[in-house]
């Protein structure tokens, strides 16, 4: 029978093969390999082995890519709990789990829970890496999107403006999707009847290559 070190090495090899299959566009094979690796880590080091959680994150990510939201949630929740036990509540590995959890909850329409997970992840990234860390900034913008979806316009505006200001200080001047953030800002401002500010945001979005706003929005601006 293989010893502890050998079993962990075999599990690690399965992880590597899983990532290779995933990169080559074969998520089914990758999923099977990650699931076998997780079982091998559990057998080698017990149920609280940190690599059991790492494999769970990989499994949840593949399930997410296949829009298998219930299965993804079932994989990420125990991974998060294990990461917290292994590393403490403020570890970047915990933040990685929280990002997956937030994405899954958003897809399931559980927006309040998604917002809480995103806020916690953003706090960890900012505390560990500083507020100009790329993921911390992206999460700040995502928090603004979630607040807008939850009908919290003032909070959304504050988060979105903060995220854009942080991007301006960092090395992310024209990231993909930035035009969409300005469109969202303009939509919120239009709904709040702050039309001149909305027009400025639409203009910025157009300058970044966005499609012209819908006729109803242009009419609102003219009003």
C-alpha positions as CSV (number, residue, x, y, z in Angstrom):
1,X,0.0,0.0,0.0
2,X,1.3,3.5,-0.9
3,X,2.6,5.6,2.0
4,X,1.3,9.0,3.0
5,X,3.9,10.9,1.0
6,X,3.3,8.8,-2.1
7,X,-0.5,9.1,-1.9
8,X,-0.2,12.9,-1.6
9,X,2.2,12.9,-4.6
10,X,-0.3,10.8,-6.6
11,X,-3.1,13.2,-5.7
12,X,-0.9,16.2,-6.7
13,X,-0.3,14.5,-10.0
14,X,-4.0,14.2,-10.5
15,X,-4.4,17.9,-9.8
16,X,-1.8,18.7,-12.5
17,X,-3.5,16.5,-15.1
18,X,-6.8,18.0,-14.2
19,X,-5.5,21.5,-14.9
20,X,-4.0,20.3,-18.1
21,X,-7.3,18.8,-19.3
22,X,-9.2,22.0,-18.2
23,X,-6.8,24.2,-20.1
24,X,-7.2,22.0,-23.2
25,X,-11.0,22.4,-23.1
26,X,-11.9,19.1,-21.5
27,X,-13.8,20.0,-18.3
28,X,-15.3,16.5,-18.0
29,X,-12.0,14.8,-17.7
30,X,-10.7,17.6,-15.5
31,X,-13.6,17.2,-13.1
32,X,-13.1,13.5,-12.7
33,X,-9.4,14.0,-12.0
34,X,-10.1,16.8,-9.4
35,X,-12.7,14.6,-7.7
36,X,-10.2,11.7,-7.5
37,X,-7.5,14.0,-6.3
38,X,-9.8,15.3,-3.5
39,X,-10.6,11.7,-2.4
40,X,-6.9,10.9,-2.4
41,X,-6.0,13.9,-0.3
42,X,-8.7,13.0,2.1
43,X,-7.4,9.5,2.3
44,X,-3.8,10.6,2.8
45,X,-4.2,13.5,5.2
46,X,-7.7,13.2,6.6
47,X,-10.8,15.3,5.9
48,X,-9.2,18.6,7.1
49,X,-6.2,18.4,4.8
50,X,-6.0,21.9,3.1
51,X,-5.6,20.3,-0.3
52,X,-9.0,18.7,0.1
53,X,-10.3,22.3,0.1
54,X,-8.1,23.3,-2.9
55,X,-9.5,20.4,-4.9
56,X,-13.0,21.6,-3.8
57,X,-12.4,25.0,-5.2
58,X,-11.2,23.5,-8.5
59,X,-14.4,21.3,-8.6
60,X,-16.6,24.3,-7.9
61,X,-14.9,26.3,-10.7
62,X,-15.5,23.6,-13.2
63,X,-19.1,23.2,-12.1
64,X,-19.5,27.0,-12.4
65,X,-18.1,26.9,-16.0
66,X,-20.8,24.4,-16.8
67,X,-23.6,26.4,-15.1
68,X,-24.1,23.6,-12.6
69,X,-24.8,26.0,-9.8
70,X,-26.2,23.6,-7.2
71,X,-23.2,21.3,-7.5
72,X,-20.8,24.2,-7.5
73,X,-22.4,25.5,-4.3
74,X,-22.2,22.0,-2.7
75,X,-18.4,21.9,-3.6
76,X,-17.4,25.4,-2.4
77,X,-19.2,25.6,1.0
78,X,-17.2,22.8,2.6
79,X,-14.1,24.1,0.9
80,X,-14.6,27.5,2.5
81,X,-15.2,26.0,5.9
82,X,-12.1,23.9,5.6
83,X,-9.9,26.8,4.5
84,X,-11.1,28.9,7.4
85,X,-10.2,26.1,9.8
86,X,-6.8,25.5,8.2
87,X,-5.7,29.1,7.6
88,X,-7.9,31.4,9.7
89,X,-10.7,33.7,8.5
90,X,-8.5,36.4,6.9
91,X,-6.3,34.3,4.6
92,X,-6.1,34.9,0.8
93,X,-7.1,31.3,0.2
94,X,-10.3,32.0,2.1
95,X,-10.9,35.1,-0.1
96,X,-10.5,32.9,-3.2
97,X,-13.3,30.6,-1.9
98,X,-15.4,33.6,-1.1
99,X,-15.1,34.9,-4.7
100,X,-16.3,31.6,-6.0
101,X,-19.1,31.5,-3.5
102,X,-20.2,35.1,-4.4
103,X,-20.2,34.2,-8.2
104,X,-22.3,31.1,-7.5
105,X,-24.8,33.0,-5.3
106,X,-25.1,35.8,-7.8
107,X,-25.9,33.2,-10.6
108,X,-28.6,31.7,-8.2
109,X,-30.1,35.1,-7.6
110,X,-29.1,35.1,-3.9
111,X,-27.8,38.6,-4.1
112,X,-27.7,39.6,-0.4
113,X,-25.6,36.6,0.4
114,X,-23.4,37.2,-2.7
115,X,-22.9,40.8,-1.6
116,X,-21.8,39.7,1.9
117,X,-19.3,37.2,0.5
118,X,-17.9,39.8,-2.0
119,X,-17.5,42.4,0.8
120,X,-15.7,40.0,3.0
121,X,-13.4,38.9,0.1
122,X,-12.6,42.5,-0.8
123,X,-11.7,43.3,2.8
124,X,-9.3,40.3,2.9
125,X,-7.6,41.2,-0.4
126,X,-7.3,44.9,0.6
127,X,-5.9,44.0,4.0
128,X,-3.4,41.5,2.8
129,X,-2.3,43.0,-0.6
130,X,-3.4,46.6,-0.3
131,X,-6.4,48.5,-1.8
132,X,-4.8,48.8,-5.2
133,X,-4.6,45.0,-5.7
134,X,-6.4,44.1,-8.9
135,X,-8.8,41.6,-7.3
136,X,-9.6,44.0,-4.5
137,X,-10.5,46.7,-7.1
138,X,-12.6,44.3,-9.2
139,X,-14.5,43.2,-6.1
140,X,-15.2,46.8,-5.2
141,X,-16.8,47.3,-8.6
142,X,-18.7,44.0,-8.3
143,X,-20.0,45.1,-4.9
144,X,-21.3,48.2,-6.6
145,X,-23.1,46.1,-9.2
146,X,-24.7,44.0,-6.6
147,X,-25.8,47.0,-4.6
148,X,-27.4,48.4,-7.7
149,X,-29.2,45.1,-8.4
150,X,-30.4,45.2,-4.8
151,X,-31.9,48.6,-5.3
152,X,-29.4,50.5,-3.2
153,X,-28.4,53.3,-5.6
154,X,-26.4,55.6,-3.2
155,X,-24.3,52.7,-1.9
156,X,-23.8,51.4,-5.5
157,X,-22.7,54.9,-6.7
158,X,-20.2,55.1,-3.8
159,X,-18.7,51.6,-4.5
160,X,-18.5,52.1,-8.2
161,X,-16.9,55.5,-7.9
162,X,-14.4,54.2,-5.3
163,X,-13.6,51.2,-7.6
164,X,-13.0,53.5,-10.6
165,X,-10.9,55.9,-8.4
166,X,-8.7,53.0,-7.3
167,X,-8.3,51.8,-10.8
168,X,-7.1,55.3,-11.7
169,X,-4.4,55.0,-9.0
170,X,-3.3,51.5,-10.1
171,X,-2.1,50.3,-13.5
172,X,-5.5,49.4,-14.8
173,X,-6.4,52.4,-16.9
174,X,-8.7,50.8,-19.6
175,X,-9.6,47.3,-18.4
176,X,-12.1,45.2,-20.3
177,X,-15.6,45.9,-19.1
178,X,-14.9,49.4,-17.8
179,X,-17.3,50.9,-20.3
180,X,-20.1,48.8,-18.8
181,X,-19.3,50.2,-15.3
182,X,-19.8,53.8,-16.7
183,X,-23.1,52.7,-18.4
184,X,-24.3,51.3,-15.0
185,X,-23.4,54.5,-13.3
186,X,-25.2,56.5,-15.9
187,X,-28.3,54.2,-15.6
188,X,-28.3,54.7,-11.8
189,X,-27.9,58.4,-12.1
190,X,-30.7,58.6,-14.7
191,X,-33.0,56.7,-12.4
192,X,-32.1,59.2,-9.7
193,X,-32.9,62.0,-12.2
194,X,-29.4,63.3,-12.0
195,X,-29.3,63.7,-15.7
196,X,-26.2,65.9,-16.3
197,X,-24.0,63.5,-14.3
198,X,-25.6,60.6,-16.2
199,X,-24.8,62.3,-19.5
200,X,-21.1,62.6,-18.5
201,X,-21.0,58.9,-17.6
202,X,-22.6,57.9,-20.9
203,X,-20.1,60.1,-22.7
204,X,-17.2,58.4,-20.9
205,X,-18.7,55.0,-21.8
206,X,-19.0,55.9,-25.5
207,X,-15.4,57.1,-25.5
208,X,-14.4,53.6,-24.2
209,X,-16.2,52.0,-27.1
210,X,-19.6,51.2,-25.6
211,X,-22.7,51.0,-27.7
212,X,-24.9,54.1,-27.6
213,X,-27.4,54.1,-24.8
214,X,-31.0,53.0,-25.5
215,X,-33.4,55.5,-26.9
216,X,-35.3,55.6,-23.6
217,X,-32.1,56.6,-21.8
218,X,-31.3,59.3,-24.4
219,X,-34.8,60.6,-24.1
220,X,-34.5,60.7,-20.3
221,X,-31.3,62.7,-20.6
222,X,-33.0,65.2,-22.9
223,X,-35.8,65.5,-20.3
